[in-house]
Amino acid sequence: MELENIVANTVLLKAREGGGGKRKGRSKKWKEILRFPHIRQCTELGNSIERDYFSICERQPIGRLLFRLYCETRPKLQRCIQLLDAMEDYEVTPDEKRKSRGDQIIKTFLTKQVTCCVVCPTRAVHDYLSGAPFADYQSSMYFDRFLQWKMLERQPITKDTFRQYRVLGKGGFGEVCACQVRATGKMYACKKLEKKRIKKRKGESMALNEKQILEKVNSRFVVSLAYAYETKDALCLVLTIMNGGDLKFHIYNMGTPGFEKDRVQFYAAQICCGLEHLHRESIVYRDLKPENILLDDNGHIRISDLGLAIKVPEGELIRGRVGTVGYMAPEVIHNEKYGMSPDWWGLGCLIYEMTAGRSPFRARKERVKREEVERRVQEEDEEYNDKFTEDTKAICRMLLTKDPKQRLGCQADGAAGVKAHSFFKNINFKRLEAGIVEPPFVPDPRAVYCKDVLDIEQFSTVKGVNLDQTDNDFYSKFATGSVSIPWQNEMIETECFRDLNVFGPQGTRPPDLDWNQPPEPPRRSLLDRIFRRHVRGMSRPETPRQLQWDGQCCRDVGTFWTNFTYPQDCWTIEQSH
């Protein structure tokens, strides 16, 4: 049994390292899988795609790179891009260096006349680029190449798109396993939702809600949905893989329970940013707890498991007694209406637990009834020991205020008020959101931070549930294939974009971008090529013929062929006219 776990972990680690070969985990046929369609085959997409500057040239990673490649061919536009890059760099420059960096930008790019009238250079540059330069770009080979990438992005996704590895854990409707995209070598986590289990528990709306929320959120602090597809038995969400384990494991299984203050600050700041990004989309998370906060290879965290998250209608409040015992806010326990307030309560619980090495209203492994925990949440104040500094204690008290109207984060300034607390005085949030702050802890790349394969409890077989056409209608809403921004990031991060995004000599169009050349015929399989070569080598006879195997060779005995039959001692190829 121990051997099975060692083998599963070894195979997973090898896959994470890229398989140890030059292809970095890519399939032998990766170039064929990602072969560009001819530009003529992109006509329908070109006619239907939304021609929005910010969507195509800024939000979409491949679109952004291709627009910049186009701008590099025109000195005036290249200067605009250099200014945008300088302004972007200025935004994440440490406070003590901002003045000198700003002076350098003004000296390099702006004249005295311009500085008097341009309040926001970034906006002015984008306003200019979105006009005539964007219109000209749409007639260039760089935009045509963007259409080719979009066609690849829209390829059908099936289980054959991935290699499957060991089980990492289990969700509410099925297992979570590691997987790898064959074409790129990129590793993901595949969350499988068993179709019959969903139907038995009437979980269709919950499953679709989680998928749609994941699809909408694009944040480095929330797990991303890259693909959604279906198999015969399951609906599959392919998500960011987080190899560093969850905060619960690190709080309780890595030495003395709890963390040092710098680590608490770092994780709390990233969680705060993740909540802010969710709240910006009017999404309340409602299940903040250590096991739902995952670490990646580099030690950065992401919020995971959005099964209880919900979009709050604009100008309204919602009601729902959902969450995990010990982490639910008083207003949730009371079944009162609320907006984003439960998430700030949850952040208070997490900061407390990361510091104290126990949750605020229940000791580690304490056996206590749900009703008693809920009474403590509503009536008792949390206790603080000497692990808490004054500002740690202060932010916990403000986040764990029982009245949501008085709670930190629930005022008009929202997340900005939380970020401004003295607890975060050492955090540069702009640099944090840009991903350039070094984490205080980096997981061991040779460790697998999850339970042994055989310790992960298996699901029982669902009996007495039949699937019908109504279910298929639901599955079609779920299995929508690739998600645009994560897919494009995958192409860039795995260097497939760099390897495939090749143009002709001296900036000319290659054959697949030449509107005057017809598309190449589709490539045939080896078996099909051999089969067709054999046919061309035979002349069509006047009358049907038959071939018979005599033990050494194939004899012509009369009947020409279209399909194979296999008698015991001969094979016949027949054609009907």
C-alpha positions as CSV (number, residue, x, y, z in Angstrom):
1,M,0.0,0.0,0.0
2,E,2.9,2.4,0.8
3,L,4.4,1.5,-2.5
4,E,1.3,2.6,-4.4
5,N,1.5,6.0,-2.7
6,I,5.2,6.3,-3.5
7,V,4.7,5.5,-7.2
8,A,1.7,7.9,-7.4
9,N,3.8,10.7,-5.9
10,T,6.8,10.0,-8.0
11,V,4.8,10.1,-11.2
12,L,3.2,13.4,-10.1
13,L,6.5,15.0,-9.2
14,K,8.0,14.0,-12.5
15,A,5.0,15.6,-14.4
16,R,5.4,18.8,-12.3
17,E,9.0,19.0,-13.3
18,G,8.1,18.8,-17.0
19,G,8.8,15.1,-17.5
20,G,12.6,15.7,-17.5
21,G,12.8,16.1,-21.3
22,K,13.3,19.0,-23.8
23,R,9.5,19.1,-24.5
24,K,8.7,20.3,-20.9
25,G,5.8,17.9,-20.6
26,R,4.4,18.5,-24.0
27,S,3.1,15.7,-26.2
28,K,5.1,14.5,-29.1
29,K,2.3,15.9,-31.3
30,W,2.0,19.2,-29.5
31,K,2.6,21.2,-32.7
32,E,0.0,19.3,-34.5
33,I,-2.5,19.9,-31.7
34,L,-1.8,23.6,-31.8
35,R,-1.5,23.9,-35.5
36,F,-2.9,27.3,-36.7
37,P,-5.9,27.1,-39.0
38,H,-5.4,29.0,-42.3
39,I,-6.6,32.6,-42.1
40,R,-9.4,31.9,-44.6
41,Q,-10.8,29.5,-42.0
42,C,-11.1,32.4,-39.5
43,T,-13.4,34.6,-41.6
44,E,-16.6,33.8,-39.6
45,L,-14.8,34.5,-36.3
46,G,-13.4,37.8,-37.8
47,N,-16.9,38.9,-38.7
48,S,-18.4,38.1,-35.3
49,I,-15.7,39.0,-32.8
50,E,-16.3,42.2,-30.7
51,R,-13.8,44.8,-32.0
52,D,-13.2,46.4,-28.6
53,Y,-9.8,48.0,-28.0
54,F,-9.5,47.3,-24.3
55,S,-10.7,43.7,-24.6
56,I,-8.5,42.8,-27.5
57,C,-5.4,44.9,-26.8
58,E,-5.3,45.0,-23.0
59,R,-7.3,42.4,-21.2
60,Q,-6.5,39.4,-23.3
61,P,-2.8,38.4,-22.8
62,I,-2.1,37.1,-26.3
63,G,-4.0,40.1,-27.8
64,R,-1.9,42.4,-25.7
65,L,1.4,40.9,-26.9
66,L,0.3,40.9,-30.6
67,F,-0.8,44.5,-30.5
68,R,2.6,45.4,-29.0
69,L,4.4,43.5,-31.7
70,Y,2.4,45.5,-34.2
71,C,3.3,48.8,-32.4
72,E,7.0,47.9,-32.5
73,T,6.9,48.1,-36.3
74,R,5.9,51.8,-36.1
75,P,8.3,54.1,-34.1
76,K,5.6,56.5,-33.0
77,L,3.4,53.7,-31.6
78,Q,6.5,52.0,-30.1
79,R,7.1,55.3,-28.1
80,C,3.5,55.1,-26.8
81,I,4.1,51.5,-25.6
82,Q,7.3,52.5,-23.8
83,L,5.5,55.3,-22.0
84,L,2.7,52.8,-20.9
85,D,5.4,50.4,-19.6
86,A,7.1,53.2,-17.7
87,M,3.9,54.3,-16.1
88,E,3.1,50.7,-15.1
89,D,6.5,50.3,-13.6
90,Y,6.0,53.6,-11.7
91,E,2.8,52.3,-10.1
92,V,4.7,49.5,-8.3
93,T,7.9,51.5,-7.5
94,P,8.6,51.7,-3.7
95,D,7.6,55.0,-2.1
96,E,11.1,56.1,-1.5
97,K,12.0,55.8,-5.2
98,R,8.8,57.1,-6.7
99,K,9.8,60.8,-7.0
100,S,13.0,60.1,-8.9
101,R,11.2,57.5,-11.1
102,G,8.5,60.1,-11.9
103,D,11.0,62.8,-12.8
104,Q,12.8,60.3,-15.1
105,I,9.5,59.6,-16.9
106,I,8.7,63.3,-17.3
107,K,12.2,64.0,-18.6
108,T,12.2,61.0,-21.1
109,F,8.6,61.2,-22.5
110,L,6.9,64.5,-21.8
111,T,7.6,68.1,-22.7
112,K,6.9,71.1,-20.5
113,Q,3.8,72.0,-22.5
114,V,2.4,68.5,-22.2
115,T,2.8,68.2,-18.4
116,C,0.7,71.3,-18.0
117,C,-2.4,69.8,-19.7
118,V,-2.1,66.0,-19.4
119,V,-3.3,64.9,-16.0
120,C,-3.3,61.2,-16.7
121,P,-0.8,60.2,-19.4
122,T,-1.9,56.5,-19.3
123,R,-5.5,57.4,-20.2
124,A,-4.4,59.8,-22.9
125,V,-2.1,57.2,-24.6
126,H,-4.9,54.6,-24.5
127,D,-7.4,57.1,-26.0
128,Y,-4.9,57.7,-28.8
129,L,-4.1,54.1,-29.5
130,S,-7.8,53.1,-29.5
131,G,-8.4,55.4,-32.5
132,A,-6.6,55.2,-35.8
133,P,-3.8,52.9,-34.6
134,F,-6.3,50.2,-33.5
135,A,-8.2,50.5,-36.8
136,D,-5.0,50.0,-38.7
137,Y,-4.0,47.1,-36.5
138,Q,-7.2,45.2,-37.5
139,S,-5.9,45.1,-41.1
140,S,-2.5,43.8,-40.1
141,M,-1.2,40.2,-40.1
142,Y,-0.8,40.6,-36.3
143,F,-4.6,40.9,-35.9
144,D,-5.0,37.9,-38.3
145,R,-2.6,35.9,-36.1
146,F,-4.8,36.9,-33.1
147,L,-7.8,35.4,-34.9
148,Q,-5.8,32.2,-35.4
149,W,-5.0,32.0,-31.7
150,K,-8.7,32.6,-30.9
151,M,-9.6,29.7,-33.2
152,L,-7.2,27.4,-31.3
153,E,-8.7,28.7,-28.0
154,R,-12.1,27.5,-29.2
155,Q,-11.1,23.9,-30.0
156,P,-13.3,21.2,-28.4
157,I,-12.1,20.1,-24.9
158,T,-12.4,16.4,-23.9
159,K,-10.8,14.1,-21.4
160,D,-8.2,13.3,-24.1
161,T,-6.9,16.9,-23.8
162,F,-5.3,16.0,-20.5
163,R,-3.2,13.3,-18.8
164,Q,-4.6,12.3,-15.4
165,Y,-2.5,11.8,-12.3
166,R,-3.1,11.0,-8.6
167,V,-6.1,12.0,-6.5
168,L,-5.3,15.1,-4.4
169,G,-8.5,15.2,-2.4
170,K,-12.3,15.2,-2.6
171,G,-15.0,17.8,-3.1
172,G,-18.7,17.7,-2.5
173,F,-19.6,15.8,-5.7
174,G,-16.4,13.9,-6.5
175,E,-12.7,13.6,-6.5
176,V,-10.0,16.3,-7.2
177,C,-7.0,15.0,-9.1
178,A,-3.9,16.4,-10.8
179,C,-3.9,16.7,-14.5
180,Q,-1.6,18.0,-17.3
181,V,-2.5,19.5,-20.7
182,R,-0.9,17.3,-23.4
183,A,-0.3,20.2,-25.8
184,T,1.5,22.5,-23.4
185,G,2.6,20.5,-20.3
186,K,0.8,22.8,-18.0
187,M,-0.3,21.2,-14.7
188,Y,-3.8,21.8,-13.3
189,A,-6.2,20.4,-10.7
190,C,-9.3,18.7,-12.1
191,K,-12.4,18.9,-9.9
192,K,-14.8,16.1,-11.0
193,L,-18.5,16.5,-10.3
194,E,-20.2,13.1,-10.7
195,K,-23.4,13.6,-12.8
196,K,-25.5,11.1,-10.9
197,R,-24.4,12.5,-7.5
198,I,-25.3,16.0,-8.6
199,K,-28.7,14.9,-9.7
200,K,-29.4,12.9,-6.5
201,R,-28.5,15.8,-4.3
202,K,-30.2,18.4,-6.6
203,G,-27.0,20.2,-6.9
204,E,-27.3,21.4,-10.5
205,S,-27.7,25.1,-9.7
206,M,-24.9,25.0,-7.1
207,A,-22.5,23.4,-9.6
208,L,-23.4,25.8,-12.4
209,N,-23.2,28.8,-10.0
210,E,-19.6,27.8,-9.0
211,K,-18.5,27.4,-12.6
212,Q,-20.0,30.7,-13.7
213,I,-18.4,32.6,-10.8
214,L,-15.0,31.0,-11.4
215,E,-15.3,31.9,-15.1
216,K,-16.0,35.5,-14.2
217,V,-13.3,36.2,-11.7
218,N,-9.8,37.0,-12.9
219,S,-7.6,37.4,-9.9
220,R,-4.1,36.2,-8.9
221,F,-5.6,35.6,-5.4
222,V,-8.5,33.4,-6.4
223,V,-8.2,30.0,-8.2
224,S,-8.8,30.4,-11.9
225,L,-11.0,28.2,-14.1
226,A,-9.1,27.2,-17.2
227,Y,-11.4,24.6,-18.8
228,A,-14.9,23.1,-18.3
229,Y,-15.8,19.9,-20.0
230,E,-17.8,16.7,-19.5
231,T,-17.2,13.0,-19.7
232,K,-19.7,10.2,-19.7
233,D,-19.9,10.2,-15.9
234,A,-18.8,13.6,-14.7
235,L,-18.6,17.3,-15.2
236,C,-15.0,18.6,-14.9
237,L,-13.6,21.9,-13.7
238,V,-9.9,22.3,-14.6
239,L,-8.5,24.8,-12.0
240,T,-5.2,26.4,-11.0
241,I,-3.1,23.7,-9.2
242,M,-1.8,24.7,-5.8
243,N,1.0,22.4,-4.9
244,G,1.9,24.0,-1.6
245,G,-1.0,22.6,0.5
246,D,-3.6,24.5,2.5
247,L,-3.2,26.9,5.4
248,K,-4.8,24.4,7.8
249,F,-1.9,21.9,7.1
250,H,0.7,24.6,7.6
251,I,-0.8,26.1,10.8
252,Y,-1.1,22.7,12.6
253,N,1.4,20.3,11.0
254,M,4.6,22.3,10.5
255,G,6.0,22.8,14.0
256,T,4.3,24.9,16.7
257,P,0.7,25.8,15.7
258,G,0.4,29.2,14.2
259,F,2.7,31.6,12.3
260,E,5.1,34.5,12.9
261,K,3.6,37.9,12.4
262,D,5.2,38.6,9.0
263,R,3.7,35.4,7.6
264,V,0.2,36.3,9.0
265,Q,0.4,39.8,7.5
266,F,1.4,38.4,4.1
267,Y,-1.4,35.8,3.9
268,A,-4.0,38.2,5.3
269,A,-3.0,40.9,2.8
270,Q,-3.4,38.5,-0.1
271,I,-6.7,37.2,1.2
272,C,-7.9,40.8,1.6
273,C,-7.0,41.4,-2.1
274,G,-8.8,38.3,-3.2
275,L,-11.9,39.3,-1.3
276,E,-11.7,42.8,-2.8
277,H,-11.6,41.3,-6.3
278,L,-14.6,39.1,-5.5
279,H,-16.6,42.0,-3.9
280,R,-15.8,44.2,-7.0
281,E,-17.9,41.6,-9.0
282,S,-20.6,41.7,-6.3
283,I,-19.7,38.2,-5.1
284,V,-19.7,37.3,-1.4
285,Y,-17.6,34.2,-0.7
286,R,-19.1,33.0,2.6
287,D,-16.7,30.1,3.4
288,L,-13.4,31.6,4.5
289,K,-11.4,29.0,6.6
290,P,-7.8,27.7,6.6
291,E,-8.5,24.6,4.5
292,N,-9.9,26.8,1.6
293,I,-6.7,28.9,1.4
294,L,-4.1,27.2,-0.8
295,L,-0.4,27.8,-1.4
296,D,1.2,27.6,-4.8
297,D,4.8,26.5,-5.6
298,N,6.2,30.0,-4.8
299,G,4.3,30.5,-1.5
300,H,1.6,32.8,-2.7
301,I,-2.0,32.0,-1.7
302,R,-5.3,31.7,-3.5
303,I,-8.9,31.4,-2.3
304,S,-10.4,28.1,-3.4
305,D,-13.7,26.2,-3.4
306,L,-16.3,28.8,-4.4
307,G,-19.2,26.4,-4.0
308,L,-21.0,28.6,-1.5
309,A,-20.1,31.9,-3.2
310,I,-23.0,33.9,-4.6
311,K,-23.6,37.1,-6.6
312,V,-25.4,39.7,-4.7
313,P,-27.9,41.7,-6.9
314,E,-27.1,45.4,-7.1
315,G,-28.6,47.4,-4.3
316,E,-29.9,44.3,-2.5
317,L,-29.0,42.1,0.4
318,I,-29.3,38.3,0.6
319,R,-30.1,35.7,3.2
320,G,-28.6,32.3,3.6
321,R,-27.5,30.2,6.6
322,V,-24.4,28.7,4.9
323,G,-20.8,28.3,5.8
324,T,-18.7,26.3,8.3
325,V,-19.4,26.0,12.0
326,G,-17.0,28.3,13.9
327,Y,-16.4,30.6,11.0
328,M,-20.0,31.8,10.2
329,A,-20.7,35.4,11.2
330,P,-23.4,36.3,13.7
331,E,-25.7,37.7,11.1
332,V,-25.4,34.4,9.1
333,I,-26.2,32.4,12.2
334,H,-29.2,34.6,12.9
335,N,-30.4,34.2,9.3
336,E,-30.4,37.9,8.8
337,K,-29.9,39.7,5.5
338,Y,-26.4,40.6,4.6
339,G,-24.0,41.8,1.8
340,M,-20.3,41.4,2.0
341,S,-20.0,41.5,5.8
342,P,-19.6,37.7,6.4
343,D,-16.3,37.7,4.5
344,W,-14.7,40.4,6.7
345,W,-15.7,38.3,9.8
346,G,-14.1,35.3,8.1
347,L,-10.8,37.3,7.6
348,G,-10.8,38.1,11.3
349,C,-11.2,34.4,12.2
350,L,-8.3,33.6,9.9
351,I,-5.9,36.3,11.2
352,Y,-6.8,35.1,14.8
353,E,-6.2,31.4,13.9
354,M,-2.9,32.0,12.0
355,T,-1.6,33.9,15.1
356,A,-3.0,31.8,18.0
357,G,-2.8,28.4,16.4
358,R,-6.5,27.8,17.2
359,S,-9.8,29.3,16.0
360,P,-11.4,32.1,18.0
361,F,-14.4,30.2,19.3
362,R,-13.3,26.6,19.5
363,A,-10.0,25.0,20.7
364,R,-8.2,22.6,18.4
365,K,-9.9,19.2,18.5
366,E,-12.3,20.4,21.1
367,R,-15.5,18.2,21.1
368,V,-18.4,20.7,21.3
369,K,-21.8,20.8,19.8
370,R,-22.7,23.1,17.0
371,E,-25.2,25.0,19.1
372,E,-22.5,25.8,21.7
373,V,-20.1,27.1,19.1
374,E,-22.8,29.3,17.6
375,R,-23.7,30.6,21.1
376,R,-20.1,31.6,21.7
377,V,-19.9,33.4,18.3
378,Q,-23.0,35.4,19.2
379,E,-22.4,36.1,22.9
380,E,-18.8,35.7,23.9
381,D,-15.7,37.8,23.1
382,E,-12.6,36.1,21.8
383,E,-9.5,35.8,24.1
384,Y,-6.0,37.1,23.2
385,N,-2.7,35.7,24.5
386,D,0.8,37.1,24.3
387,K,1.2,35.9,20.6
388,F,-0.9,38.9,19.6
389,T,0.8,42.3,19.1
390,E,-1.3,45.4,19.7
391,D,-2.1,46.0,16.0
392,T,-2.9,42.3,15.5
393,K,-5.3,42.4,18.4
394,A,-6.8,45.6,17.1
395,I,-7.6,44.3,13.6
396,C,-9.0,41.1,15.0
397,R,-11.4,43.0,17.3
398,M,-12.5,45.3,14.5
399,L,-13.1,42.4,12.1
400,L,-14.8,40.2,14.7
401,T,-17.2,43.0,15.7
402,K,-20.6,41.2,16.1
403,D,-22.6,44.1,14.7
404,P,-21.9,44.1,10.9
405,K,-22.7,47.8,10.7
406,Q,-19.7,48.5,12.9
407,R,-17.4,45.9,11.5
408,L,-14.1,46.9,9.7
409,G,-14.6,46.5,5.9
410,C,-18.4,47.0,6.0
411,Q,-18.2,50.8,5.8
412,A,-18.3,52.8,2.5
413,D,-14.6,52.4,1.9
414,G,-14.8,48.6,2.0
415,A,-11.5,46.8,1.4
416,A,-9.6,50.1,1.3
417,G,-10.5,50.6,5.0
418,V,-9.1,47.1,5.9
419,K,-5.9,47.8,3.9
420,A,-5.4,51.1,5.7
421,H,-5.3,49.5,9.1
422,S,-1.9,49.8,10.9
423,F,-1.6,45.9,10.9
424,F,-0.7,46.2,7.2
425,K,1.6,49.2,7.5
426,N,4.5,47.1,6.1
427,I,2.6,45.9,3.1
428,N,2.9,47.7,-0.3
429,F,-0.4,46.6,-1.8
430,K,0.4,47.7,-5.3
431,R,3.5,45.6,-5.4
432,L,1.6,42.7,-3.7
433,E,-1.1,42.8,-6.4
434,A,1.6,42.9,-9.1
435,G,3.0,39.6,-7.7
436,I,6.5,41.1,-7.0
437,V,6.5,40.8,-3.1
438,E,8.6,37.8,-2.0
439,P,6.6,35.3,0.1
440,P,8.0,34.7,3.7
441,F,7.7,30.9,3.1
442,V,8.3,28.8,0.0
443,P,7.0,25.2,0.0
444,D,9.4,22.3,-0.7
445,P,9.2,21.5,-4.4
446,R,9.9,17.8,-3.8
447,A,7.0,17.4,-1.3
448,V,3.4,16.4,-2.1
449,Y,1.3,18.4,0.4
450,C,-1.8,16.1,0.5
451,K,-3.0,12.9,2.1
452,D,-1.8,9.5,1.0
453,V,-3.7,8.1,-2.0
454,L,-5.3,5.4,0.1
455,D,-6.2,7.8,3.0
456,I,-8.5,9.8,0.7
457,E,-11.9,8.3,1.2
458,Q,-13.6,7.0,-1.9
459,F,-17.1,7.9,-2.9
460,S,-19.7,5.2,-2.9
461,T,-21.6,4.3,-6.1
462,V,-24.8,6.3,-6.7
463,K,-27.7,3.9,-7.4
464,G,-31.2,4.5,-8.6
465,V,-30.5,7.7,-10.6
466,N,-31.1,7.9,-14.3
467,L,-29.9,10.7,-16.6
468,D,-32.2,12.1,-19.4
469,Q,-32.4,14.8,-22.0
470,T,-33.1,17.5,-19.4
471,D,-29.7,16.7,-17.8
472,N,-28.0,17.0,-21.2
473,D,-29.4,20.5,-21.6
474,F,-27.8,21.4,-18.2
475,Y,-24.5,19.7,-19.2
476,S,-24.3,21.8,-22.4
477,K,-24.4,25.0,-20.3
478,F,-21.6,23.7,-18.1
479,A,-19.2,22.1,-20.6
480,T,-18.1,25.3,-22.5
481,G,-14.4,24.4,-23.1
482,S,-11.5,26.8,-22.6
483,V,-11.7,30.1,-20.6
484,S,-10.1,32.8,-22.6
485,I,-7.7,34.6,-20.2
486,P,-6.3,31.5,-18.4
487,W,-5.9,29.7,-21.7
488,Q,-4.0,32.5,-23.2
489,N,-1.8,32.8,-20.1
490,E,-1.1,29.1,-20.4
491,M,0.1,29.5,-23.9
492,I,2.5,32.3,-22.8
493,E,3.7,30.8,-19.6
494,T,4.6,27.4,-21.2
495,E,6.4,29.3,-24.1
496,C,4.1,27.7,-26.7
497,F,3.2,31.3,-27.8
498,R,6.9,32.1,-28.3
499,D,7.6,28.9,-30.2
500,L,4.6,29.1,-32.5
501,N,4.1,32.8,-33.0
502,V,6.5,33.0,-36.0
503,F,6.1,35.2,-39.1
504,G,7.8,35.2,-42.5
505,P,11.2,36.7,-43.3
506,Q,11.5,40.5,-42.9
507,G,8.0,40.8,-41.4
508,T,6.2,39.1,-44.3
509,R,3.1,36.9,-44.0
510,P,3.7,33.2,-43.7
511,P,1.6,30.9,-45.9
512,D,-1.0,30.3,-43.2
513,L,-1.7,34.1,-43.0
514,D,-1.7,34.6,-46.8
515,W,-5.2,35.4,-48.0
516,N,-4.2,34.6,-51.6
517,Q,-3.1,31.1,-50.8
518,P,-5.7,28.3,-50.3
519,P,-5.6,26.3,-47.1
520,E,-3.5,23.2,-47.0
521,P,-5.6,19.9,-47.1
522,P,-6.0,18.3,-43.7
523,R,-3.1,16.0,-42.8
524,R,-4.1,12.3,-42.9
525,S,-3.1,9.6,-40.4
526,L,-0.3,7.2,-41.1
527,L,-2.8,4.3,-41.6
528,D,-4.9,6.4,-44.0
529,R,-1.8,7.4,-46.0
530,I,-0.7,3.8,-46.3
531,F,-4.2,2.7,-47.3
532,R,-4.6,5.4,-50.0
533,R,-1.1,4.6,-51.4
534,H,-2.1,1.0,-51.8
535,V,-5.3,2.0,-53.6
536,R,-3.5,4.3,-56.0
537,G,-1.1,1.3,-56.8
538,M,-4.1,-0.8,-58.1
539,S,-5.9,-0.1,-61.3
540,R,-9.7,-0.3,-61.2
541,P,-10.8,-3.5,-63.1
542,E,-13.8,-3.7,-65.4
543,T,-15.5,-6.2,-63.1
544,P,-15.4,-6.6,-59.3
545,R,-12.5,-8.7,-58.1
546,Q,-11.7,-10.8,-55.0
547,L,-8.4,-11.2,-53.1
548,Q,-7.7,-14.4,-51.2
549,W,-4.9,-15.1,-48.7
550,D,-3.2,-18.4,-49.5
551,G,-0.8,-18.5,-46.6
552,Q,2.0,-16.6,-48.3
553,C,0.5,-13.9,-50.4
554,C,-2.7,-12.3,-51.5
555,R,-4.2,-14.0,-54.7
556,D,-6.6,-12.2,-57.1
557,V,-9.6,-14.4,-57.3
558,G,-12.2,-12.1,-58.7
559,T,-14.0,-9.4,-56.6
560,F,-12.9,-5.8,-56.1
561,W,-13.1,-4.3,-52.6
562,T,-14.6,-1.7,-50.3
563,N,-14.8,-3.4,-46.9
564,F,-12.9,-6.2,-45.1
565,T,-14.3,-9.5,-43.9
566,Y,-12.2,-12.1,-42.1
567,P,-13.0,-15.8,-42.7
568,Q,-11.0,-18.3,-40.8
569,D,-8.4,-18.9,-43.5
570,C,-8.7,-15.9,-45.8
571,W,-9.7,-12.3,-46.0
572,T,-12.0,-10.8,-48.7
573,I,-12.3,-7.2,-49.8
574,E,-15.6,-6.5,-51.5
575,Q,-17.3,-3.7,-53.4
576,S,-21.0,-3.5,-54.4
577,H,-21.8,-1.5,-57.6
